[in-house]
């Protein structure tokens, strides 16, 4: 699975950017971009500002999430907070631990790209109605799937670092 993480991340990064770039034109000139209680819009952006924001959010955030665990441990090893830290960062296991963290950062980055692209699609649906209204079921479903996947990601890391073999 670790062999799949990097190409999948790169592919999703490209697909996410293309999806957002090619579908933003479906949105009105002024986009309802933030919603309050009951799905009522309470924040607006121009289409161009929205496109720039979403592209930055869908590209820069996942790349930052991926690069952090790849480079930071090598710069400041004391900043790593994992169970059984001394065991996993012993010289014999250090590089394997760094690879594991980097691979899981790639999975998290991929998860973020899919979530952000999903939010974009929900916003397209929300802005397709007049007045704009956030569709509750798709939004909650997307959020629940993201939280479940994030939970699995966290549990997987905790189980891995809990054991000493």
C-alpha positions as CSV (number, residue, x, y, z in Angstrom):
1,X,0.0,0.0,0.0
2,X,2.9,2.4,0.6
3,X,3.8,2.1,-3.1
4,X,0.3,3.4,-4.0
5,X,0.3,6.4,-1.7
6,X,2.5,8.8,-3.6
7,X,1.1,8.2,-7.2
8,X,-2.4,8.3,-5.8
9,X,-1.7,11.6,-4.0
10,X,-0.2,13.2,-7.1
11,X,-3.1,11.9,-9.3
12,X,-5.7,13.2,-6.8
13,X,-3.9,16.5,-6.6
14,X,-4.1,16.9,-10.4
15,X,-7.7,15.6,-10.6
16,X,-8.9,17.9,-7.8
17,X,-7.3,21.0,-9.3
18,X,-8.8,20.1,-12.8
19,X,-12.2,19.4,-11.2
20,X,-12.3,22.7,-9.4
21,X,-10.9,24.7,-12.3
22,X,-13.3,23.3,-14.9
23,X,-16.5,23.4,-12.8
24,X,-16.2,26.8,-11.1
25,X,-17.6,28.3,-14.3
26,X,-21.0,26.7,-13.3
27,X,-21.1,29.0,-10.3
28,X,-22.7,32.5,-10.3
29,X,-20.6,35.6,-10.4
30,X,-21.2,36.0,-6.6
31,X,-20.9,32.7,-4.8
32,X,-22.4,31.8,-1.5
33,X,-19.3,30.3,0.1
34,X,-20.2,30.1,3.7
35,X,-23.3,28.9,5.3
36,X,-24.9,29.3,8.8
37,X,-27.6,27.4,10.6
38,X,-30.2,25.9,8.4
39,X,-28.0,26.0,5.3
40,X,-28.6,29.8,4.9
41,X,-25.6,31.6,3.2
42,X,-23.8,34.2,5.4
43,X,-20.6,34.6,3.4
44,X,-20.0,35.5,-0.3
45,X,-17.1,35.6,-2.7
46,X,-16.6,36.5,-6.3
47,X,-16.2,33.6,-8.7
48,X,-12.5,34.5,-9.3
49,X,-11.7,34.8,-5.6
50,X,-13.4,31.5,-5.0
51,X,-11.5,29.8,-7.7
52,X,-8.1,31.1,-6.3
53,X,-9.1,30.2,-2.8
54,X,-10.3,26.7,-3.6
55,X,-7.2,25.9,-5.8
56,X,-4.9,27.1,-3.0
57,X,-6.9,25.2,-0.4
58,X,-7.0,22.0,-2.5
59,X,-3.4,22.1,-3.5
60,X,-1.3,24.0,-0.9
61,X,-3.0,22.5,2.2
62,X,-2.5,18.9,1.2
63,X,1.0,19.5,0.0
64,X,1.8,21.2,3.3
65,X,0.3,18.3,5.2
66,X,2.4,15.8,3.2
67,X,5.7,17.8,3.4
68,X,5.5,18.4,7.1
69,X,5.9,14.8,8.2
70,X,8.5,14.2,5.5
71,X,10.9,17.0,6.4
72,X,10.1,18.1,10.0
73,X,11.2,14.9,11.7
74,X,14.6,15.2,10.1
75,X,15.0,18.8,11.2
76,X,13.7,18.5,14.8
77,X,13.5,14.9,16.0
78,X,12.3,16.0,19.5
79,X,9.1,17.3,17.9
80,X,7.9,13.8,17.0
81,X,5.2,12.7,19.4
82,X,4.4,9.0,18.9
83,X,3.7,6.2,21.4
84,X,6.9,4.3,22.3
85,X,8.9,7.1,20.8
86,X,12.4,5.9,22.0
87,X,11.7,2.5,20.4
88,X,10.5,3.7,17.1
89,X,13.1,6.4,16.8
90,X,16.1,4.2,17.7
91,X,18.7,4.4,15.0
92,X,17.8,0.9,13.7
93,X,14.1,1.8,13.1
94,X,14.3,5.6,12.5
95,X,14.3,5.5,8.7
96,X,11.5,3.0,8.6
97,X,9.5,5.1,11.1
98,X,10.1,8.2,8.9
99,X,8.9,6.3,5.8
100,X,5.8,5.1,7.7
101,X,5.0,8.7,8.8
102,X,5.6,10.0,5.2
103,X,3.3,7.4,3.7
104,X,0.5,8.2,6.2
105,X,0.9,11.9,5.5
106,X,0.4,11.0,1.8
107,X,-2.8,9.2,2.7
108,X,-4.0,12.1,4.8
109,X,-3.2,14.5,2.0
110,X,-5.2,12.4,-0.4
111,X,-8.1,12.3,2.0
112,X,-8.0,16.1,2.3
113,X,-8.1,16.5,-1.5
114,X,-11.1,14.3,-1.9
115,X,-12.9,16.1,1.0
116,X,-12.1,19.6,-0.4
117,X,-13.3,18.5,-3.9
118,X,-16.4,17.1,-2.3
119,X,-17.1,20.4,-0.6
120,X,-16.6,22.2,-3.9
121,X,-19.3,19.9,-5.5
122,X,-21.7,20.5,-2.6
123,X,-21.1,24.3,-3.0
124,X,-22.0,24.0,-6.7
125,X,-25.2,22.3,-5.7
126,X,-25.9,24.9,-3.1
127,X,-25.4,27.8,-5.5
128,X,-27.6,26.1,-8.2
129,X,-30.7,27.1,-6.2
130,X,-32.2,30.5,-5.8
131,X,-31.7,31.7,-3.2
132,X,-28.6,29.5,-2.5
133,X,-29.1,26.9,0.2
134,X,-26.6,24.3,1.5
135,X,-28.0,20.8,0.8
136,X,-28.0,19.2,4.3
137,X,-27.8,15.5,3.3
138,X,-24.9,15.7,0.9
139,X,-22.9,18.0,3.2
140,X,-23.5,15.8,6.3
141,X,-22.7,12.6,4.4
142,X,-19.5,14.1,3.1
143,X,-18.5,15.3,6.6
144,X,-19.4,12.0,8.2
145,X,-17.3,10.0,5.6
146,X,-14.4,12.4,6.1
147,X,-14.5,12.0,9.9
148,X,-14.8,8.2,9.6
149,X,-11.8,8.1,7.3
150,X,-9.8,10.4,9.5
151,X,-10.7,8.2,12.5
152,X,-9.5,5.1,10.7
153,X,-6.3,7.0,9.7
154,X,-5.7,8.0,13.3
155,X,-6.4,4.5,14.7
156,X,-4.1,2.9,12.2
157,X,-1.2,5.1,13.2
158,X,-2.0,4.5,17.0
159,X,-2.1,0.8,16.5
160,X,1.1,0.7,14.5
161,X,3.1,2.7,17.1
162,X,1.5,1.0,20.1
163,X,3.1,-2.3,19.2
164,X,6.9,-2.8,19.4
165,X,7.4,-5.1,16.4
